[in-house]
């Protein structure tokens, strides 16, 4: 007998400018002929999930009750979010679990453990097209497979993007993140020069211990010089920036411009070399500031995983999915600070911890305390 | 007998952080076999010339003597300019004059009036490859042909860039400039929807009188709403920005994002429509600030005429040069506030006037008070 309802976390921006995140019981549709019903065992809290979950709400003013968090949203932020007002939205980009039901064309999936990038995964049960599921290799647990999409595919897609720009080395900010650690392993394995930028001596030590060669602390007094040297040595002219707000991106692009113009004669318009910035995250929601020291040949763009995966095409997608599945416990291994039930994820203590977005404070939600070995 | 020296304006950033612009007498090379020697009759002072001429020097602290201006450069700006320290650089991107000498392969050019985009045109005489000269049509004066390159080609190249992005309408800032007026005429002639953004009611009146349909005053209280309406009506998703510093570019891209998301369902990542910003000028040298209200699909780039012209290829270049030559007194006509000799261009009064970079304060330098009818 398949369940007809599921408990899930939903986020609603109310018209009165209150962001409400709550645990609700909601109807669960029956799987269509090509769908599977997944009992979700584990789903990570990624920074991109927090953007939807709490958005720009003022968490210092949040109020908490069992299974419910409520926080005010500043008036200035309401305009940008007007399209979501009044709509309860499911949360949790990705997760893993076991197929416990299936439509007529997907019966072979029953009993398999799968990962999915389907959204609304902070839910006990979730109906998903079978074609969108990544079947996890034998012996991989839901904990190991929960984050098989966002970070691994982002790291792989960074490298694809770099190559599409005709470049062969890259810079990464907030590089001690789970994603950053993956990128370190991936670039070491593939022999790609990577300049890691972090924000503390501890993070430097962490990445160096992993074998990373270039690890720069942006809070160091000698950061600018070290950055220029690393850029000169690696030839890195593309940066993937998780932070977005503030001056760091402009500082990196300026250093690229300085390195690019260091050899040649003075040109009033600066270097003609490509200098490419991609902003994929929003750890700092302040405006991005770009100084006018970049010359005239520079490009800064938003970067989003899904359109990039679309562009890769089905064959390349299958190839990167295959690599992720094969390297889940090595290259793409993910570390968590703790595990939370759906209700615990809305406790004051947990919210304070995971909304810090600090290195080493990533959590896993276990929507369903399944008896299946996770 | 050809001259062996020429008087010219040169700019030098000294090691002691003083920017010195002065009138000097310097040797003039003999033309090579494929060169012409041009007696420069007229050369405009474009904003791009000011960038080289004075750069970030603090003009309020400038000192003036006959044929010489000196101003301090802030320490913060010295780093970016280190490559030009100690080098006297010629000024004046473009100009027009008469060919008074030529190498063996360019004898047919003698006596012709030409325009050129050769740099260092604030000079009585200039040796230039004949192939780089645009021969002006019969009856066109040096005053009319002096600005045949920078603004006309920029306006035409904006439209080429827009088309290369697959777009069919555009936004332009500082739109009452000489370039902006050209773009208005060009877009009217070619039926291209153009959203003009200016900074005063006077400038609105100026462009409206020329027949421009969308002219928005960014200082108006209703600017945001008018901008969104204009973007919705025209479908403009690319902006060419002369200003660069400050929030305007981000405001325009945010409005594009709002219009792009107005119809559809809420997406946490915003619209997937292209939103494209090109920064081609630096009327404001402050950092560009981009708010995080652009969604994830956006691109902002530096834009520079010369690489764009290179990309067009020789055939397209010849075509646009032909159009410019044919429409110099109509579409591409340029208006000047006044005319200055080389020495007068360094007077306190003149510098104060043309460094304001305000609409209607464009000047023409007449390097050589030639007896030839200008």
Interface residues (C-beta under 8 A of the other chain):
Chain A: X51 X52 X80 X83 X84 X87 X89 X244 X245 X247 X250 X254 X258 X261 X262 X264 X265 X266 X267 X268 X269 X272 X280 X282 X285 X286 X287 X288 X289 X290 X291 X292 X293 X294 X295 X296 X297 X298 X299 X300 X301 X302 X303 X304 X306 X307
Chain B: X51 X52 X79 X80 X83 X84 X87 X89 X244 X245 X247 X250 X254 X258 X261 X264 X265 X266 X267 X268 X269 X272 X280 X282 X285 X286 X287 X288 X289 X290 X291 X292 X293 X294 X295 X296 X297 X298 X299 X300 X301 X302 X303 X304 X306 X307
